[in-house]
Amino acid sequence: ARGLIKQTKPTGVLDDTSWVITGALNVKRSVMEERIIMLGGSMTESVNKDTTGLIYGENPGSKFEKAIAKDVPIFTEHEFKALIKVKEAATE
């Protein structure tokens, strides 16, 4: 049909996941958040029982401590990027 644009779904390697970012990252926070959302994940402001993982940079603060207390997996920016590469490679 005329005028229809085919929607392309993101790769979805982070489908049904929820992430929190804390501390200063090497990239802008908005860039990291955009990447997570494009891959099917969602962002939240606080650590809770539904949090998949916490990505932390320099001076992470109380969210980092809360994640440890709640046994939420924690990732440095580098570790998180490596995780994405592995997940993307596994879907190819």
ChimeraX attribute file (.defattr): number of C-alpha atoms within 10 A of each C-alpha:
attribute: neighborCount
match mode: 1-to-1
recipient: residues
	/A:1	4
	/A:2	4
	/A:3	5
	/A:4	6
	/A:5	7
	/A:6	6
	/A:7	6
	/A:8	6
	/A:9	9
	/A:10	12
	/A:11	14
	/A:12	17
	/A:13	21
	/A:14	21
	/A:15	15
	/A:16	10
	/A:17	18
	/A:18	20
	/A:19	22
	/A:20	22
	/A:21	26
	/A:22	19
	/A:23	15
	/A:24	14
	/A:25	18
	/A:26	10
	/A:27	10
	/A:28	9
	/A:29	14
	/A:30	9
	/A:31	9
	/A:32	17
	/A:33	17
	/A:34	13
	/A:35	15
	/A:36	21
	/A:37	18
	/A:38	17
	/A:39	18
	/A:40	17
	/A:41	19
	/A:42	20
	/A:43	15
	/A:44	14
	/A:45	10
	/A:46	15
	/A:47	23
	/A:48	16
	/A:49	9
	/A:50	11
	/A:51	20
	/A:52	18
	/A:53	20
	/A:54	25
	/A:55	23
	/A:56	23
	/A:57	18
	/A:58	11
	/A:59	11
	/A:60	15
	/A:61	12
	/A:62	13
	/A:63	20
	/A:64	21
	/A:65	12
	/A:66	15
	/A:67	20
	/A:68	14
	/A:69	9
	/A:70	12
	/A:71	12
	/A:72	18
	/A:73	12
	/A:74	19
	/A:75	17
	/A:76	15
	/A:77	19
	/A:78	13
	/A:79	13
	/A:80	16
	/A:81	14
	/A:82	13
	/A:83	14
	/A:84	16
	/A:85	12
	/A:86	12
	/A:87	15
	/A:88	15
	/A:89	10
	/A:90	9
	/A:91	9
	/A:92	6
